[in-house]
């Protein structure tokens, strides 16, 4: 898979998620630019990959969806006290994974970081599960051979978009609305 194809695939996943989430009124039409949150992507991804890749075979939507929850958590940290949270070199291992472990990370993020009500938690979990299912189907339609560098690269690109859109969903929930300045 060449670089151009990889970028087109990621753009296709980006547009798929954007259309879905706009339709659900979970994000605004104009997407946020959050360089502080995006700057943490590579470190979070590298820390997450051993867990996420291991879980993908048996629980693909969990493996994908957890990254959307992580994006939400990082956006909440950014809003709450980025000066403090930005000092953590490995947010994934030191905050998110330590909470309740990998299997209950969604619950930990929803309850302890996002502080959602039970109704909000259910709605958010459904949104994440549905988005992860959508992305998993898009990934499978591409027909990547399991275990190949191409399949791994496509998986990472999907995670990147889920992280980004998790942050976008949380930023909107927090009241940040992107508007074009003329």
N, C-alpha and C positions, 0 to 999 in steps of 0.2 A: 504494500500500500504506500503510494508516494505521498509526499507532504501536501500536495495540492488536494488529493483525495481526502486525506485526513481532515484538512481544514474545512472542506465542503461538507463532510460528514458532521463535524462539530457544529457548523452553521445550520445544517438541517435539523439537528437535535435542538439547537438553540431556538429556532423558529417554531418547532413543534411544541416545545414547552411554553414558549411565550404565548402562542395562540391559545393553548389550553388554559393557562392561568389567567390571561386577560378575559377569556370567556367565563371563567369562574369568579371574576372580579377579585382575584387574589393579588393581582399586581396592576399597576397603571400601564397605559399604552406606552408612555415614555419610561424607559427603564433607567434605574439608578446607576450612577457611577460612584463607586465606593472604593477608592484606591487602598484605603487602610485595610478593608476586608479582603480585597483581591490580593494584596501583598502577602497575606497569610496562607493563600491557597497552596502553594508548593510545599511548604512545611507540613501543613495539615494532611495533604494528599500523601506525602511520603510516609507519614506516621500511620495513616489509615490503611494504606494498601495491604500490609500483611493480613490484617483482619478482614477487610472488605473482599480481597481476592479469594481468601480461604472460604468465605461464606457464599460467594457468588454461585458456585455450582449447585448447591442445595437450596439456597435462599436468595435468588437473584434480586428480587424486588426489595428485600431488606438491605442487601449490600448496596444497592443504588439509593434507596430511600433514606438510609441513615445519613448519607452525605447531604441530603437536602435539610434534614434536621440540624446537621452541623453548621450549615450556612446560616440557618435561623439563629442558632446559638451565638455564633460569632457576631452577627448583626446586633443581637441584644446586648452582648458585651460591649460592642462599639458604642452603642447608645448609652449604656449605663455608666461605664467608667473605662474608656479605652486607655487612658493614661496608665491605669493599673493593669488591665488585662493584656495590653500590648507588651508588657515586660515578660510575660510567660513565653519562653522559647517554644514550647511544645504544648499548645492549648489542647490538642487532642488527648495526649497521654496524661497530662497533669490535671486537667479539669474534666473533660468529657468522659474519658474512659474510666477514670477513678470514681466517678459518681456512683454508678450501679453496674459497671461493666458493659461489655459490648451488647449483650442480649437485651438489656433494659435501657439502652442509651436513649431511645425515643421517649420513654417514660421519664427518665431523668431530665432530659432537655425540656420537655413540655411542662413538667411539674416544678422542677427546681430552678431552671434557668429562665424559661419564658413565663413561668408562673401563670399558666392557663387554668381556667376553670375546667371542670370535667367536660362540659359541653364544648368549650373551645378546643380542648385536647382531642376530643372525638372528631370534631370537624377538621382539625389540622392533620390528624393521623390519616383520615380518609383522603384528604387532599394529597398528602405525601405518597400514600400507597397508590393512588390512582395515577399520579405523575410518574412514579417509579415504574409502574406497569406499562405506561405509555412509552417510556424510554426503553424499557427492556424489549418490548415488541419491535421498536425501531432498530435496536441493536441486532436482534435476531433476524430481522428481514434482510440485513446486509449480508448475511451468510458467512460471517467470518469463521474460519476453522478454529475450533477451541484449542487453546494452548499456544497459539501462534503470537508472535510479536504484534501482528496487525490487530488481532482480537484484543490483546492487552491494551494497546494504544487506544482503540476505540472505546474500551471500558473506561479508561482514564479520562478521555474526552467527555464521556457521558457524566462521569462524576463531577468534572469541572462545571458543567452546565447546571447540574443539580445543586451544587454548592452555591453558585451564583444566584440561581432562582430562589433557593432557600433564603438567602440574604434579602433578596428583593421582596419576597413575601413578608418577611418579618419587618423590614423597613416600612412597608405600607401599613402593616398592623400597628406599628409605633407612631404612625401619623406623618411619615415622610412622603410627600407627593412630588413627583418630578413634573415640572412644567417648563416649557420652552421659553427662553428669554429672547425677546426680539430686540 
